């Protein structure tokens, strides 16, 4: 696989796991450590993005008294749908952290 080629899910079931990871927020990290996550860099990347997005939601919600939670929750739903469709995408501001962890 080329260095710059976008990742794609190895199995259709991984699309469902990535979708669930975004809906679980920071708990979505568990999918990075499952057998499927260890084998599939696409799933691992989405699990890490979901984790960091969930953490951002918690931190920003404390600062903004819950307003950020509503916005991030809507984004989580959008990202869950995109992951279910098998899309490769980068969550702004979070992708760099997630890529560093997922593609080690």
N, C-alpha and C positions, 0 to 999 in steps of 0.2 A: 504494500500500500504506500502511496506517495505521502510525503510529509505534509503537504498542504491539501490533500484530498479530504473532503468532509467525511466524518464517520457515518456509518450506517449500522442499524441494529443487525445482529447476527441471526436472531430468531424473532418471530412475531410476538412470542410471549414476553420478550424483553420490552416491547412497546408498552404493554400493559403495566409492567413493573415500573417503568420510567414515569408513566402517567400517575400511578399511585404514589411514587416518590414525591412528586410535586404537590399532590394533595395532602400528604403527610407532613410536609414542611421539613423541619430539621430532622425528624425521624426517618426521612427518606434515605438517609445515609446507610441504613441497614442493607439496602439493595446493592451497595458497592462491595459489600463483603460476602454476599451470597455467592454460590458457585457461578451463577450466570454473570454476576457483576465482575468476577475475577476473569472470566473468559471474554467478556464483551466490553471494549473500551467505550463504546457509545452509551451503554447503560451506566457504566461507572461515572462517566462525565455528567450525565443527567442526575444521577444520585447525589454527586457532590454539588452540583448547581442548586438542587433542591435543598440540600443541607444549608448552604450559605445563604440562600434566599430566605429560608426559615429563620435563621439566626438574625438576619437583617430585619425581618419582620418583628421579631421580639424586641430587639434593641430600639428600632425606630418607633415602635408602638409606645414604648415607655416614655420616649422623648416627646412624642406628638399626641400623647393621651389617646391612642387608639386610631387616630386618623390614618396613619401609615398602614396599619393592619388591614383596613378595608381595601386600600389601593393594592397592597401586595397580595391580598387574597384573590382579588380579581386577576392579577398577573399570574398567580399560581394556577388558576383555572385555565387561563389562556395557554400557559406553558404545558399544562397537563394534556390539553387537547392536541397541541403541536407534537408532543412526545408520542401520544397515542397514534398519530398519523405517521410516525417514523421520521419526523423532520430533525435535521441537525440545526441547532441554533445556539447562539451565544447570548446569555443573559448579561445585559450591560452591567459593568462594574464588578460582576461576580465571576465572569468567565475565567479571568486570569487566575484567580484563586483556585477555582474548580479544576481547571486544566492542570495546574501545578500538582494537585493531589491525585487526580484521576489518571493521568498519563505517565505516572512514575514508572 
